[in-house]
Amino acid sequence: MQAEVIDLLSGKGKFPTEQALVLAEAIDMAIEKTQFVTVPILDARFAAVNARIDSLEARMDLKLERWAVRMVIAMLLSQTALGPIGMGALDAVRRALSTLVH
């Protein structure tokens, strides 16, 4: 590519050969250092972001499942406390306290 650029700069651009050579080298260096973003690179970056999002979603799902289990346990305990077993336990504690106090 450098020869074509030098010909273009010195022919159509009427640059002296030395300047055309320096400009061609500068263009080559700029192109070499440029990191072009291609479709595969974008796909890889999107895949990495999607993997992170999937990981976060999995952790959130796990936390929500734990929360749901805790709510079910809390409801069962509250129903037990208000039901016959809970009332029997409350009466037993009441009797035990009354014997200790009197």
Phi and psi restraints in degrees (value plus and minus 20) as a CYANA .aco file:
   2 GLN   PHI     -81.5   -41.5
   2 GLN   PSI     -60.2   -20.2
   3 ALA   PHI     -83.8   -43.8
   3 ALA   PSI     -61.9   -21.9
   4 GLU   PHI     -83.6   -43.6
   4 GLU   PSI     -60.5   -20.5
   5 VAL   PHI     -86.7   -46.7
   5 VAL   PSI     -62.6   -22.6
   6 ILE   PHI     -82.4   -42.4
   6 ILE   PSI     -63.1   -23.1
   7 ASP   PHI     -82.0   -42.0
   7 ASP   PSI     -62.9   -22.9
   8 LEU   PHI     -84.4   -44.4
   8 LEU   PSI     -67.0   -27.0
   9 LEU   PHI     -85.9   -45.9
   9 LEU   PSI     -62.1   -22.1
  10 SER   PHI     -99.6   -59.6
  10 SER   PSI     -51.9   -11.9
  11 GLY   PHI     -99.7   -59.7
  11 GLY   PSI     -92.4   -52.4
  12 LYS   PHI     -93.4   -53.4
  12 LYS   PSI     -57.8   -17.8
  13 GLY   PHI    -101.6   -61.6
  13 GLY   PSI     -33.1     6.9
  14 LYS   PHI      36.1    76.1
  14 LYS   PSI      15.2    55.2
  15 PHE   PHI    -101.7   -61.7
  15 PHE   PSI     126.6   166.6
  16 PRO   PHI     -82.8   -42.8
  16 PRO   PSI     132.6   172.6
  17 THR   PHI     -75.5   -35.5
  17 THR   PSI     -61.1   -21.1
  18 GLU   PHI     -81.1   -41.1
  18 GLU   PSI     -65.9   -25.9
  19 GLN   PHI     -86.5   -46.5
  19 GLN   PSI     -59.4   -19.4
  20 ALA   PHI     -82.7   -42.7
  20 ALA   PSI     -59.8   -19.8
  21 LEU   PHI     -84.5   -44.5
  21 LEU   PSI     -64.0   -24.0
  22 VAL   PHI     -84.6   -44.6
  22 VAL   PSI     -64.0   -24.0
  23 LEU   PHI     -83.0   -43.0
  23 LEU   PSI     -61.1   -21.1
  24 ALA   PHI     -83.2   -43.2
  24 ALA   PSI     -61.7   -21.7
  25 GLU   PHI     -84.3   -44.3
  25 GLU   PSI     -60.6   -20.6
  26 ALA   PHI     -83.7   -43.7
  26 ALA   PSI     -60.2   -20.2
  27 ILE   PHI     -84.6   -44.6
  27 ILE   PSI     -65.1   -25.1
  28 ASP   PHI     -79.7   -39.7
  28 ASP   PSI     -63.4   -23.4
  29 MET   PHI     -83.9   -43.9
  29 MET   PSI     -60.9   -20.9
  30 ALA   PHI     -83.8   -43.8
  30 ALA   PSI     -60.5   -20.5
  31 ILE   PHI     -88.2   -48.2
  31 ILE   PSI     -59.7   -19.7
  32 GLU   PHI     -83.5   -43.5
  32 GLU   PSI     -57.4   -17.4
  33 LYS   PHI    -104.7   -64.7
  33 LYS   PSI     -31.7     8.3
  34 THR   PHI     -94.3   -54.3
  34 THR   PSI     114.4   154.4
  35 GLN   PHI    -123.4   -83.4
  35 GLN   PSI      79.8   119.8
  36 PHE   PHI     -93.2   -53.2
  36 PHE   PSI     119.0   159.0
  37 VAL   PHI    -115.4   -75.4
  37 VAL   PSI      91.3   131.3
  38 THR   PHI    -121.6   -81.6
  38 THR   PSI     149.9   189.9
  39 VAL   PHI     -79.0   -39.0
  39 VAL   PSI     -64.4   -24.4
  40 PRO   PHI     -81.8   -41.8
  40 PRO   PSI     -57.0   -17.0
  41 ILE   PHI     -85.5   -45.5
  41 ILE   PSI     -64.4   -24.4
  42 LEU   PHI     -82.8   -42.8
  42 LEU   PSI     -61.1   -21.1
  43 ASP   PHI     -79.8   -39.8
  43 ASP   PSI     -62.3   -22.3
  44 ALA   PHI     -85.2   -45.2
  44 ALA   PSI     -60.1   -20.1
  45 ARG   PHI     -87.0   -47.0
  45 ARG   PSI     -62.2   -22.2
  46 PHE   PHI     -84.3   -44.3
  46 PHE   PSI     -57.9   -17.9
  47 ALA   PHI     -82.5   -42.5
  47 ALA   PSI     -60.2   -20.2
  48 ALA   PHI     -85.2   -45.2
  48 ALA   PSI     -62.6   -22.6
  49 VAL   PHI     -85.4   -45.4
  49 VAL   PSI     -63.1   -23.1
  50 ASN   PHI     -82.7   -42.7
  50 ASN   PSI     -57.2   -17.2
  51 ALA   PHI     -83.7   -43.7
  51 ALA   PSI     -61.2   -21.2
  52 ARG   PHI     -84.0   -44.0
  52 ARG   PSI     -62.1   -22.1
  53 ILE   PHI     -84.7   -44.7
  53 ILE   PSI     -62.4   -22.4
  54 ASP   PHI     -80.7   -40.7
  54 ASP   PSI     -59.8   -19.8
  55 SER   PHI     -83.5   -43.5
  55 SER   PSI     -64.1   -24.1
  56 LEU   PHI     -83.9   -43.9
  56 LEU   PSI     -61.4   -21.4
  57 GLU   PHI     -82.9   -42.9
  57 GLU   PSI     -60.6   -20.6
  58 ALA   PHI     -83.2   -43.2
  58 ALA   PSI     -62.1   -22.1
  59 ARG   PHI     -86.6   -46.6
  59 ARG   PSI     -59.1   -19.1
  60 MET   PHI     -84.6   -44.6
  60 MET   PSI     -62.5   -22.5
  61 ASP   PHI     -80.4   -40.4
  61 ASP   PSI     -62.0   -22.0
  62 LEU   PHI     -82.6   -42.6
  62 LEU   PSI     -63.3   -23.3
  63 LYS   PHI     -84.9   -44.9
  63 LYS   PSI     -59.5   -19.5
  64 LEU   PHI     -86.5   -46.5
  64 LEU   PSI     -57.9   -17.9
  65 GLU   PHI     -83.5   -43.5
  65 GLU   PSI     -62.9   -22.9
  66 ARG   PHI     -81.6   -41.6
  66 ARG   PSI     -62.2   -22.2
  67 TRP   PHI     -82.6   -42.6
  67 TRP   PSI     -62.5   -22.5
  68 ALA   PHI     -82.9   -42.9
  68 ALA   PSI     -61.8   -21.8
  69 VAL   PHI     -83.4   -43.4
  69 VAL   PSI     -62.2   -22.2
  70 ARG   PHI     -82.7   -42.7
  70 ARG   PSI     -58.5   -18.5
  71 MET   PHI     -86.1   -46.1
  71 MET   PSI     -60.7   -20.7
  72 VAL   PHI     -83.5   -43.5
  72 VAL   PSI     -63.5   -23.5
  73 ILE   PHI     -82.2   -42.2
  73 ILE   PSI     -63.1   -23.1
  74 ALA   PHI     -82.8   -42.8
  74 ALA   PSI     -60.3   -20.3
  75 MET   PHI     -86.9   -46.9
  75 MET   PSI     -61.0   -21.0
  76 LEU   PHI     -83.0   -43.0
  76 LEU   PSI     -63.2   -23.2
  77 LEU   PHI     -84.6   -44.6
  77 LEU   PSI     -59.9   -19.9
  78 SER   PHI     -87.9   -47.9
  78 SER   PSI     -58.4   -18.4
  79 GLN   PHI     -86.2   -46.2
  79 GLN   PSI     -58.6   -18.6
  80 THR   PHI     -85.7   -45.7
  80 THR   PSI     -61.2   -21.2
  81 ALA   PHI     -85.2   -45.2
  81 ALA   PSI     -53.3   -13.3
  82 LEU   PHI    -109.4   -69.4
  82 LEU   PSI     -34.4     5.6
  83 GLY   PHI    -104.3   -64.3
  83 GLY   PSI    -190.8  -150.8
  84 PRO   PHI     -81.8   -41.8
  84 PRO   PSI     -56.7   -16.7
  85 ILE   PHI     -86.1   -46.1
  85 ILE   PSI     -64.3   -24.3
  86 GLY   PHI     -84.5   -44.5
  86 GLY   PSI     -60.5   -20.5
  87 MET   PHI     -87.3   -47.3
  87 MET   PSI     -58.2   -18.2
  88 GLY   PHI     -84.0   -44.0
  88 GLY   PSI     -61.6   -21.6
  89 ALA   PHI     -84.9   -44.9
  89 ALA   PSI     -60.6   -20.6
  90 LEU   PHI     -84.2   -44.2
  90 LEU   PSI     -61.7   -21.7
  91 ASP   PHI     -83.2   -43.2
  91 ASP   PSI     -60.8   -20.8
  92 ALA   PHI     -83.5   -43.5
  92 ALA   PSI     -61.5   -21.5
  93 VAL   PHI     -86.1   -46.1
  93 VAL   PSI     -61.4   -21.4
  94 ARG   PHI     -80.9   -40.9
  94 ARG   PSI     -64.5   -24.5
  95 ARG   PHI     -84.6   -44.6
  95 ARG   PSI     -61.6   -21.6
  96 ALA   PHI     -84.1   -44.1
  96 ALA   PSI     -61.0   -21.0
  97 LEU   PHI     -87.7   -47.7
  97 LEU   PSI     -57.6   -17.6
  98 SER   PHI     -87.5   -47.5
  98 SER   PSI     -54.7   -14.7
  99 THR   PHI     -91.6   -51.6
  99 THR   PSI     -52.6   -12.6
 100 LEU   PHI     -93.2   -53.2
 100 LEU   PSI     -55.9   -15.9
 101 VAL   PHI     -95.5   -55.5
 101 VAL   PSI     -60.5   -20.5
